[in-house]
Amino acid sequence: MWAYVFRRLLWMIPTMVGILLINFAVLRLQGVSLVEELQLAQSDAGAGTARADARQGGGSTNLENYLDRFRRAGNDLPAVVNLRGFTDRVSIEARLHAASPSAPGKESDKSRAEKELWLYGRFAVLPLAAILADDACADLHGPASLAFSLCAYTSVSPREAQELPTELLNRIRDDNQFLRANRIDYRRDAGRGFVTSDKAAGDKRARLLAFIQDPRNRARYEVTTGDRWSSILGETGFTDVMGKLFTGQLWSETKKAYVFTLIGQRWQVTAWLVVLSIILSWGISIPLGIRSARRIGTVEDSITTNVLFLLWSLPVIFIGTVMLHHLCTESSGRPAPFPNAGLWTPGSETWPWWQRLTDWAWHGFLPLICITYASFTVLSRYMRGSLLDQVTADYTRTARAKGCSDDTVIYRHALPNSMITMITLGSGLLAELFTGFTFVENIFSIQGLGLLLVDAARQSDAPLVMGTTVISVGLLLVGILIADILYGVVDPRIRSRYG
Amino acid sequence: MRQALILAASLLAGSVLPLMSGETPDPARDGIPRLGVNFLIPYDRTPNDPAKQRGTLRTFGETPKGLNSFLDNSTTSTIVGLLTSDSLCERSITVPDAWQSSLAESVVISDDWKTFTFSIRKGVQWQRPACASKPAYAWLDRDVPMTAKDIAFTIEVILNPQVDCPSLRNYYEDIEKVETPDDQTLIVRWKRKQYTNLDCSVDLSPTPRHIYACNRDGTPIPAERFGAAFNKHWFDEIHGVVGVGPYRLEIFEPDNRAIFVRNPSYWGVPLHFDRIEQNLLVKEPAARLVAFKNGQVHTYALTPLQYKSEVLDRAEPRFAAFNESDPKAGRKGELGWERIKDNAFYYLGWNLRRAPFDDKRVRQAMAHIFPKSRIIRDVYFGLGQSILADAHPDTPYYHRDLKPFRNDAKLARDLLTAAGWVDSDGDGLLDKTINGQKVKFSFTIKYYANSPEWDNALGIFRNELKKFGIECKPTPLEWKELLRVYEDKDFDAVTGGWQKGWDLDYYQTWHSSQAEVQSGSNHCGFKNARVDELAEKLRLIFPIPERIAICKEIQAILHEEQPYLFFRSAEAVVVWQNLPPAGSSDRERWLDGVVRGLDEYHPLMVWNSKYYVKDRRYWHLRN
């Protein structure tokens, strides 16, 4: 049995990683890229000052701030596969030519071609320096100097600002300022492509080249063959998020807090609701299914079946909203029977325990009904069907022929066998309930994980979505594990196979 | 033009006077910026009514990313800043073109609008932070006066390249020098004359240098570590906020509540409420409406659909019924409602770079066909005003003499025929021969997918166009895709909206340079030499009558050229706990004074959080 459990546990790891990988890729596709963020920022800059129009080709100031934000969230890295290590001068030149305003193609593609280069970091520094050194590429010196200054730019995290020695911090600051000050101004001309508009272009170029020829600087941006190969899978957005996930450093930019701190503050609310709703739904559905199976064909069975299917056809969001409007809303002079928000009355922390418990039950009643009612139908119908299968089987007929009472046949022989189907169903219950909470917590304004997930998805906060997804996937896998163990408990064949 | 100038001047003069009641009016201090003199309206201490200063105001709020307004520009962090702090000067809530004194007792602008010299009010103290009572922060347990250096520190923070406030920095990068010769004098020198210098200078707020320039233990943060440390400052991590304003933040629980309590040592006139509580827990519009109906908050803004069901369809009988002839009918119910104007507008933009909308006559024909009033009535439930220009009709900047393109089939047909669009082959669709090829009149309108109102509005427009033999294909797009459409100028027609500030700027949306620049806002490709000249001039002109004249001239050209089909201005519906029912003893639930605010304030300032949350004459509780 332990070998069986161990094998199941091992399978959970690749399953979890696989689900997270798909999740991450989808999030990346729908999240805001640097290109879009800069586009929004540029139109914002246009609203502010006349000077924004003077800086073309994305050459507006403060680009480093956006780069910092992207680096903090790991959004500067490719999602799953990083081939930037194999960037060479030729490919960068081709990219810059493709980004030129005189090149054919859509503006958005050109803009993306140029701006994505800014995210290449150390991999593009030396190839860009080679372009800057080449007189034949004079038309590209403007955008190349901008890309060079951004790829060579060093971000300093708040922790590094605390810990790094003063001399190093000063050097980083001076280098960053130097790079920014020596960008060669250029403008975009639809007919001529990139046009250098900087009188000091020659001096700036010479200074940038001197900077990279300094052996100390050059060493910082050298890329070895080992770096190139290890970066393919090792330096990606996904590995960055996974690294932070397993070290607990996943940071939510929208909530300005560590993801697991946020989850830690909220998991209890959701966990309590999950446990109670499982007890409620199984506690009601199984006896209901058994009763229905034993009274098959009667009026009672028809009524139960129809009512349950009617309930099942009503979406949670609809029932929740109806409950909110009719059971939680005050109308002329009549107070609402149930509270409309939260799980406890503000200030109830000082009440005696029994009063708090009553208050909690009063607040939790409707949300619980809301997340539980739909599962009554599925569970009880499966229970009914599965039990009916067993009741008509040969072995139950034999038991009856041997003189066993109806109760003995049902509860001792048929029920344990029909539970295999129920266990299969129950494996996904934990995760399903978690999803159901996203609506219920939203409608009843309950500060749980569901609401956190909705907020995170709304604001495209990838780390927070990943953190909450880990919990959801974890619940699903735990559910499957429990189901697997229970199969072993109820089915002697599985038990005997794994000892 | 002369008529327009007189109208503007009379608007300004007529409304400034009530503010000055109780004091001897100083004609030089009317709040309208001018060179060489202190023009600020003096701080008004008359609306101080201690009898009404009590109770708690409850509203909804959103949990911001952080409370540091440099790093987060959400509505909540703005409101937190407004309640806990003050700026040097404030716009008048009755005449938004006028400025009044706040932390600055005077300002003198010199050097051709490049140098601003402020005299800072004496005796203003920083609030003591809540954490000062803990032993670890005992070094903060002292009185600290607010000085000119705290405002200079604000600029220092904004201009630090490492501080994560790039869009804010855009507005201040032209500052040449900031000087503080003494604690009460602040001199801001700009590199060049530009109209935005005015707003950026007079709207500055102080930043508590004694906290943000220090480490957790009170030691100063070295210059080389300041930028990165500020982005994740220890004071923000403990949700600390201090200011010099009328309230201090007592409790902040993200996604739950924010509670402000009165600052007992406030330098100015106290506001009405002892406490202001923001409910950050309830987020869904449906849940917010229920919480409002249950009396858990004093006020809320209905969504258009809620306005339709709750007010127009009478789902909630406590709201007074809609009455077309009485716009103030909503004030009579137990729950009050009123439509509030907002300085945002929506439009249909045409791509002037290609056929068929490269022809002015076709664009004008579209304006004759688009059933603006019907759509506002049927799709938006009457919310919003029909507009002809990109300024709000309630501002003096709006050109009221523009003649609307009335819905007239004959005029539209004549214009289309004059432009060469006729049904030559009798297939029911208009066509025209362009470069030797017969082209059908068929176009797409791209719009943001998550907007049921645009779905309906464009559906109606499409049916109208069909009657003229024009095929229109509304195409909904996701936000990211729409950004790409703007960037590539890849559209025939596109919908959009602009949120406007009080001051107008025509450079961003209409200057021809912005049609070519990457990510420029002149999506339509509008180019007009006179508009270019006027838009450039507007960024350098300070006297208001001249600014109004320029804006109107631009609007007249835009109206004639029709690069946008200007559609509607935005409108919200504010609701509040209005009148107690018979026998009600809950006096803390019902608000008073709202109606006075609605009548007296400038219509565009009523729902502007920047002003109403702080006004001393606005909402208070009923006695």
Interface residues (C-beta under 8 A of the other chain):
Chain A: Q30 V32 E36 L38 Q39 L40 A41 Q42 S43 D44 A45 G46 A47 G48 T49 A50 R51 A52 D53 Q56 G57 G58 S60 T61 N62 E64 N65 Y66 D68 R69 K106 E107 S108 S111 V156 S157 P158 E160 A161 Q162 T166 L169 N170 R173 N176 Q177 R180 R188 A190 E253 T254 K255 K256 A257 T321 L324 H325 C328 T329 E330 S331 S332 G333 A336 N340 A341 G342 P346 N442 I443 F444 S445 Q447 L451 D455
Chain B: T63 K65 G66 P161 Q162 V163 D164 C165 P166 S167 R169 N170 Y171 E173 D174 Q194 T196 P222 E224 R225 G227 A228 A229 N231 K232 D236 P254 D255 N256 R257 L281 V282 K283 E284 A286 A287 V290 A291 K293 N294 G295 Q296 P317 R318 E334 K480 L483 R484 E487 D488 K489 D490 D505 Y507 Q508 H511 S513 Q514 E516 V517 Q518 S519 G520 S521 E536 R539 P581
